[in-house]
Amino acid sequence: MRVVLPVRGPYDAASRKAPIPLYILRKGNFLTPESETILLALASAILAAASSIAFARALPKVGSFALAQAANLGNALILGVIGFWIFDITIFRWEALAWFGVLGISNYCINRWIFFMGMRAMGPSRHVTITSLAPFPALVVAILVLGEEPGALVFFGTALVIIGVITAIYSPSEGRWFHAGIGWSLACMLVFTAGGYMRNRGMHIMPAPVFLTAWGALIAVPTAEVFRKILPKHFFSWEGAGWALAPVIILGIVLNSAQQVIMNFSLKGQMSLAIPIMSATPVFVMVLSAIFLRDLERLNRRVVAGILMTMIGMAAIGVGRHG
């Protein structure tokens, strides 16, 4: 028999369930909803960086869509078993499945492929720096559409982001201003921004992050098979992979599975607070890349400085907009 612990908070009020560490902190009144969102977003950023490094190790030997399919299959199997076991049928809502079904097609299927294409072209650190700029288009929309009037700190952060990104991706050795493959990274960032809204909507309707993540990944698997008939075969190739890569791919899938669930928990809180904190992912990627990917990615002082400037700029925008 399963024991369900009653909790009070924005993430699990409908299902009356929460991760045990959060439950303990809530019971002790150590967490506010805002601090809870911050901790979850930070954990998501660290796990996203770790899974990206693991997948980057396998990517040179595996087709980008093949690796995306492996990740989706892993998410569906691991989280499907757990999600089905802990799922509370009383909170079931078809609308939530619809939101995560669309998310499965747009983000789990298409955007995962785009993510791996960008990482192959740009390298993990530069690529994740671009993809983590999700709050930036949201700021542009807020100014142009919603009529927000940003303060001096927001303008300072915006300028720092622009300078930092140009510094990180400038590629003088290749005779061009921008590093090859930047289009993949920019496209990934825009799709991720839209996906954040879908996650937020679905989680508010049915707060079952494990079950919904598994559902989105499951939808992505047959969708990707449609693309198999359209795209070149090398995107789905496993020819360069050997059994030596299996532990790395499995590690990446496990880390990614945990990160997806925690990200869903976080995005059910204040998106304007969660997404800027998740933008710290490039800093963790940069550190892990310097340790584990020295043979695949070279980080010079210019790239490091650009990444750090970008993250400081993102923090300034977040503080300037939301205090």
PAMI-949698 format. One record per residue (C-alpha): x, y, z; residue number from 1. Coordinates in Angstrom, 1 decimal. Example, Ala and Ser with C-alpha at 12.3 -4.5 7.8 and 13.67 -1.06 7.14 Angstrom:
<recs>
12.3/-4.5/7.8/1 $
13.7/-1.1/7.1/2 $
</recs>
This chain:
<recs>
0.0/0.0/0.0/1 $
1.3/3.4/-0.9/2 $
1.3/6.2/1.6/3 $
0.4/9.7/0.2/4 $
1.7/12.6/2.3/5 $
-0.4/15.7/2.3/6 $
1.5/18.8/1.4/7 $
0.8/22.4/0.7/8 $
2.4/24.2/-2.2/9 $
2.0/25.2/-5.8/10 $
3.3/22.1/-7.4/11 $
1.4/19.2/-5.9/12 $
-1.8/20.6/-4.4/13 $
-4.0/18.6/-6.8/14 $
-2.2/15.3/-6.4/15 $
-1.1/15.8/-2.7/16 $
2.3/14.4/-3.6/17 $
5.8/16.0/-3.6/18 $
9.4/14.8/-3.8/19 $
10.5/13.8/-0.4/20 $
13.3/16.4/0.1/21 $
10.8/19.1/-0.8/22 $
8.2/17.6/1.5/23 $
10.6/17.7/4.4/24 $
11.6/21.3/3.7/25 $
8.0/22.4/3.3/26 $
6.9/20.8/6.6/27 $
9.7/22.6/8.4/28 $
8.7/25.9/6.7/29 $
12.1/26.3/5.3/30 $
10.9/26.9/1.7/31 $
8.7/29.6/0.2/32 $
7.2/28.9/-3.2/33 $
9.8/31.3/-4.7/34 $
12.8/29.6/-3.1/35 $
11.3/26.2/-4.1/36 $
11.2/27.3/-7.7/37 $
14.8/28.6/-7.4/38 $
16.1/25.3/-6.0/39 $
14.3/23.2/-8.6/40 $
15.5/25.4/-11.5/41 $
19.1/25.3/-10.2/42 $
18.9/21.5/-9.9/43 $
17.5/21.3/-13.4/44 $
20.4/23.5/-14.7/45 $
23.0/21.2/-13.2/46 $
21.4/18.0/-14.5/47 $
20.9/19.6/-17.9/48 $
24.6/20.4/-18.0/49 $
25.6/16.9/-16.9/50 $
23.4/15.1/-19.4/51 $
24.6/17.4/-22.2/52 $
28.2/16.5/-21.5/53 $
27.3/12.8/-21.5/54 $
25.5/13.0/-24.8/55 $
28.3/15.1/-26.3/56 $
30.7/12.3/-25.6/57 $
28.5/9.9/-27.7/58 $
27.4/12.4/-30.4/59 $
30.5/12.1/-32.7/60 $
29.8/8.4/-33.1/61 $
26.0/8.5/-33.4/62 $
23.5/10.2/-35.7/63 $
21.8/13.2/-34.1/64 $
18.2/11.8/-34.6/65 $
19.3/8.4/-33.4/66 $
20.6/9.8/-30.2/67 $
17.4/11.8/-29.8/68 $
15.4/8.6/-30.3/69 $
17.5/6.8/-27.7/70 $
16.9/9.6/-25.2/71 $
13.1/9.5/-25.9/72 $
12.9/5.8/-25.6/73 $
14.8/5.9/-22.3/74 $
12.6/8.7/-20.9/75 $
9.5/6.8/-22.0/76 $
10.6/3.5/-20.4/77 $
12.2/4.8/-17.2/78 $
9.7/7.5/-16.4/79 $
6.7/5.5/-17.8/80 $
7.2/2.8/-15.2/81 $
7.7/5.2/-12.3/82 $
5.0/7.6/-13.5/83 $
2.4/4.9/-13.9/84 $
3.1/3.5/-10.5/85 $
2.8/6.8/-8.6/86 $
0.0/8.3/-10.8/87 $
-3.2/9.4/-9.0/88 $
-6.0/8.7/-11.5/89 $
-8.3/11.2/-9.7/90 $
-6.3/14.1/-11.2/91 $
-6.3/12.8/-14.8/92 $
-7.1/15.4/-17.4/93 $
-7.1/15.0/-21.2/94 $
-6.1/18.7/-21.6/95 $
-2.7/18.0/-19.9/96 $
-2.0/15.1/-22.2/97 $
-2.8/17.3/-25.2/98 $
-0.4/20.0/-24.1/99 $
2.4/17.4/-23.5/100 $
1.5/15.6/-26.7/101 $
2.2/18.8/-28.7/102 $
5.4/19.2/-26.5/103 $
6.4/15.7/-27.4/104 $
6.3/16.5/-31.1/105 $
7.8/20.0/-31.0/106 $
10.4/19.6/-28.2/107 $
11.1/16.0/-27.4/108 $
11.2/15.0/-31.1/109 $
12.1/17.9/-33.3/110 $
13.9/20.2/-30.9/111 $
16.0/17.3/-29.4/112 $
17.3/16.7/-32.9/113 $
18.0/20.4/-33.4/114 $
19.7/20.5/-30.0/115 $
22.1/17.7/-30.9/116 $
22.7/19.2/-34.4/117 $
23.7/22.5/-32.7/118 $
25.9/20.8/-30.1/119 $
27.7/18.8/-32.9/120 $
28.3/22.0/-34.9/121 $
29.1/24.5/-32.1/122 $
30.4/22.4/-29.2/123 $
28.6/22.0/-25.9/124 $
29.6/25.2/-24.2/125 $
28.9/27.7/-27.1/126 $
25.7/25.8/-28.1/127 $
24.2/25.7/-24.6/128 $
25.0/29.4/-24.1/129 $
22.8/30.2/-27.1/130 $
20.0/27.8/-26.2/131 $
19.9/29.2/-22.6/132 $
18.9/32.7/-23.9/133 $
15.2/31.8/-23.6/134 $
14.4/34.8/-21.4/135 $
15.8/37.1/-24.1/136 $
13.0/36.8/-26.7/137 $
10.5/36.9/-23.8/138 $
12.0/40.3/-22.9/139 $
11.6/41.6/-26.5/140 $
8.0/40.5/-26.5/141 $
7.3/42.1/-23.2/142 $
8.7/45.4/-24.4/143 $
7.2/45.5/-28.0/144 $
3.8/43.7/-27.3/145 $
3.1/44.2/-23.6/146 $
4.4/47.7/-23.3/147 $
6.8/47.0/-20.5/148 $
9.3/49.8/-19.7/149 $
12.6/48.1/-18.6/150 $
14.9/49.9/-16.2/151 $
18.6/50.6/-16.4/152 $
19.6/47.2/-15.0/153 $
17.6/45.5/-17.8/154 $
19.3/47.6/-20.4/155 $
22.7/46.9/-18.8/156 $
22.0/43.2/-18.7/157 $
20.8/43.2/-22.3/158 $
24.0/44.9/-23.5/159 $
26.1/42.5/-21.5/160 $
24.3/39.5/-23.0/161 $
24.8/40.7/-26.6/162 $
28.5/41.4/-25.9/163 $
29.0/38.1/-24.1/164 $
27.3/36.0/-26.9/165 $
29.4/37.7/-29.6/166 $
32.5/37.1/-27.6/167 $
31.7/33.5/-27.0/168 $
30.8/32.6/-30.6/169 $
33.1/34.8/-32.6/170 $
35.3/32.6/-34.7/171 $
38.2/34.5/-36.1/172 $
40.1/31.3/-37.0/173 $
37.4/30.4/-39.5/174 $
37.3/33.9/-41.0/175 $
33.7/34.6/-40.0/176 $
32.0/36.6/-37.3/177 $
29.8/33.8/-36.0/178 $
30.7/30.2/-35.4/179 $
29.3/27.7/-37.9/180 $
26.0/26.1/-36.8/181 $
24.6/29.1/-34.8/182 $
21.3/28.7/-36.7/183 $
20.7/25.3/-35.0/184 $
21.3/26.9/-31.6/185 $
19.0/29.8/-32.2/186 $
16.2/27.6/-33.5/187 $
16.6/25.4/-30.4/188 $
16.3/28.3/-28.1/189 $
13.1/29.6/-29.7/190 $
11.4/26.2/-29.7/191 $
12.5/25.7/-26.0/192 $
10.9/29.1/-25.1/193 $
7.6/28.0/-26.6/194 $
7.9/24.6/-24.8/195 $
8.3/26.3/-21.4/196 $
4.8/27.7/-21.8/197 $
3.4/24.2/-22.8/198 $
5.0/22.6/-19.7/199 $
3.6/25.3/-17.5/200 $
0.0/24.9/-18.9/201 $
0.1/21.1/-18.7/202 $
1.5/21.0/-15.2/203 $
-1.1/23.4/-13.9/204 $
-3.9/21.3/-15.4/205 $
-2.5/17.9/-14.1/206 $
0.6/18.1/-11.8/207 $
2.0/14.7/-12.7/208 $
5.5/15.6/-14.0/209 $
6.9/12.0/-14.3/210 $
3.8/10.7/-16.1/211 $
3.6/13.7/-18.4/212 $
7.3/13.6/-19.3/213 $
7.0/9.9/-20.2/214 $
3.9/10.7/-22.3/215 $
5.7/13.4/-24.2/216 $
8.7/11.2/-24.9/217 $
6.4/8.3/-26.0/218 $
4.7/10.6/-28.5/219 $
8.1/11.7/-29.8/220 $
9.2/8.1/-30.7/221 $
6.7/7.4/-33.5/222 $
6.8/11.0/-34.7/223 $
10.6/10.7/-35.3/224 $
10.0/7.6/-37.4/225 $
8.0/9.8/-39.8/226 $
11.2/11.9/-40.2/227 $
13.2/8.8/-41.0/228 $
11.5/8.7/-44.4/229 $
12.4/12.4/-45.1/230 $
15.8/13.1/-43.7/231 $
19.2/11.6/-44.9/232 $
20.0/8.2/-43.3/233 $
23.1/9.4/-41.5/234 $
20.9/11.3/-39.0/235 $
19.7/7.9/-37.8/236 $
23.0/6.0/-38.1/237 $
24.5/3.9/-35.3/238 $
27.4/2.7/-37.4/239 $
30.1/4.4/-35.4/240 $
28.7/3.4/-32.0/241 $
30.1/0.5/-30.0/242 $
29.4/-1.1/-26.7/243 $
31.9/1.2/-25.1/244 $
29.4/4.1/-25.6/245 $
26.6/2.3/-23.9/246 $
27.4/3.4/-20.3/247 $
27.7/7.0/-21.5/248 $
24.4/7.0/-23.4/249 $
22.6/5.3/-20.5/250 $
24.1/7.9/-18.0/251 $
22.9/10.7/-20.3/252 $
19.4/9.2/-20.5/253 $
19.1/8.7/-16.7/254 $
20.4/12.3/-16.0/255 $
18.1/13.7/-18.7/256 $
15.1/11.8/-17.3/257 $
15.6/13.3/-13.9/258 $
16.2/16.8/-15.4/259 $
13.0/16.7/-17.4/260 $
10.9/15.9/-14.3/261 $
12.6/18.5/-12.2/262 $
12.2/21.1/-14.9/263 $
8.5/20.4/-15.1/264 $
8.2/20.9/-11.4/265 $
10.1/24.2/-11.6/266 $
8.1/25.5/-14.6/267 $
4.9/25.0/-12.8/268 $
6.0/27.8/-10.5/269 $
6.9/31.3/-11.7/270 $
8.2/30.9/-15.2/271 $
9.8/34.3/-15.1/272 $
11.8/33.2/-12.1/273 $
12.6/29.6/-13.2/274 $
13.8/30.2/-16.8/275 $
16.5/32.8/-16.0/276 $
17.9/30.5/-13.3/277 $
17.9/27.6/-15.8/278 $
20.0/29.9/-18.0/279 $
22.9/29.2/-15.7/280 $
23.3/25.8/-17.4/281 $
26.2/27.1/-19.6/282 $
28.4/27.8/-16.6/283 $
28.0/24.2/-15.4/284 $
28.5/22.9/-19.0/285 $
31.7/25.0/-19.3/286 $
33.1/23.5/-16.1/287 $
32.2/19.9/-16.9/288 $
33.4/20.3/-20.5/289 $
36.8/21.5/-19.3/290 $
37.1/18.4/-17.1/291 $
35.6/15.7/-19.3/292 $
35.7/16.9/-22.9/293 $
39.2/18.3/-23.3/294 $
39.7/16.2/-26.5/295 $
36.4/17.3/-28.1/296 $
36.1/21.0/-27.1/297 $
38.7/23.6/-26.5/298 $
37.7/26.5/-24.3/299 $
40.0/29.6/-24.6/300 $
39.8/32.7/-22.4/301 $
37.6/34.5/-24.9/302 $
35.0/31.8/-24.9/303 $
35.0/31.6/-21.1/304 $
34.8/35.3/-20.7/305 $
31.9/35.5/-23.2/306 $
29.9/32.8/-21.4/307 $
30.4/34.4/-18.0/308 $
29.4/37.9/-19.3/309 $
26.3/36.3/-20.9/310 $
25.2/34.7/-17.6/311 $
25.8/37.9/-15.6/312 $
23.7/39.7/-18.2/313 $
20.9/37.2/-17.9/314 $
21.0/37.6/-14.1/315 $
20.8/41.3/-14.4/316 $
17.8/41.1/-16.7/317 $
16.0/38.7/-14.3/318 $
16.7/41.0/-11.3/319 $
15.8/44.1/-13.2/320 $
12.5/42.7/-14.4/321 $
11.4/40.9/-11.3/322 $
13.3/42.4/-8.4/323 $
</recs>
